[in-house]
């Protein structure tokens, strides 16, 4: 069995890699990526309001959680990210290649997929 392992995998330090693949580290990285998503979405807003009102998205929060808010005329929506509780749950772990991955409903997902699940309706569902 060990003979079938690739040479680079024989030396793979899974203990160190798994310790770096913590929920808090992935959550922190997720926050940075979501800030980029918010910035990108805000940059897509037309210079002249096409719906008769202006709108904007904002990321607010701290180490315990954060939220993306939609600010618009008579529209108050947000998506909240917490380390526990919510509409769906994500966990982290190492996959067979030793990469730190997010798992949603037991399926390996990349962070963009989690962000899409959480933010798609907020970003695009109101227009």
LOLO-72579 format. One line per 4 residues: number of its first residue (from 1); their letters; for each residue x, y, z of C-alpha. Coordinates in steps of 0.2 Angstrom, whole numbers. Example, Ala and Ser with C-alpha at 12.3 -4.5 7.8 and 13.67 -1.06 7.14 Angstrom:
1) as) 62/-22/39; 68/-5/36 .
% end
This chain:
1) xxxx) 0/0/0; 14/13/4; 23/8/-12; 8/16/-22 .
5) xxxx) 11/33/-13; 19/47/-24; 36/52/-18; 31/70/-13 .
9) xxxx) 16/63/-3; 27/52/8; 35/67/15; 19/77/17 .
13) xxxx) 17/85/34; -2/83/36; -1/87/54; 6/105/51 .
17) xxxx) -5/107/36; -21/102/46; -16/114/60; -15/128/47 .
21) xxxx) -32/123/40; -42/129/55; -59/136/55; -53/153/61 .
25) xxxx) -40/154/47; -52/149/34; -65/161/41; -53/175/41 .
29) xxxx) -48/172/23; -66/170/18; -69/188/25; -55/195/14 .
33) xxxx) -62/186/-1; -80/193/3; -73/210/4; -66/208/-13 .
37) xxxx) -83/202/-19; -92/217/-11; -79/229/-19; -82/220/-36 .
41) xxxx) -101/221/-35; -101/239/-29; -90/243/-45; -103/236/-56 .
45) xxxx) -116/249/-50; -121/261/-64; -116/280/-62; -134/285/-65 .
49) xxxx) -146/274/-54; -155/263/-67; -169/258/-54; -173/276/-48 .
53) xxxx) -163/274/-33; -145/271/-27; -139/256/-19; -122/250/-11 .
57) xxxx) -116/234/-2; -105/235/14; -95/222/24; -96/225/43 .
61) xxxx) -90/214/57; -77/208/69; -68/192/73; -84/184/79 .
65) xxxx) -93/186/62; -97/198/49; -112/203/37; -114/210/20 .
69) xxxx) -127/223/20; -137/230/5; -141/249/7; -155/254/-4 .
73) xxxx) -170/265/-3; -183/255/7; -173/239/5; -164/232/20 .
77) xxxx) -156/215/17; -141/207/23; -131/190/24; -123/186/40 .
81) xxxx) -108/174/42; -105/167/59; -94/152/65; -109/143/70 .
85) xxxx) -128/142/66; -135/147/49; -144/142/34; -131/130/29 .
89) xxxx) -115/123/38; -98/122/31; -83/113/39; -65/113/34 .
93) xxxx) -52/99/32; -38/92/21; -43/83/5; -34/68/-3 .
97) xxxx) -21/80/-11; -17/89/6; -26/105/1; -36/114/14 .
101) xxxx) -54/113/8; -72/119/13; -85/105/15; -103/109/13 .
105) xxxx) -116/95/15; -101/83/15; -95/89/-3; -79/97/-6 .
109) xxxx) -81/115/-11; -70/130/-15; -72/146/-6; -80/155/-21 .
113) xxxx) -94/142/-21; -98/145/-2; -98/164/-6; -109/161/-21 .
117) xxxx) -121/151/-10; -122/165/3; -122/181/-8; -129/177/-25 .
121) xxxx) -147/182/-20; -142/197/-10; -131/203/-24; -142/200/-39 .
125) xxx) -160/195/-32; -166/213/-29; -164/220/-47 .
% end
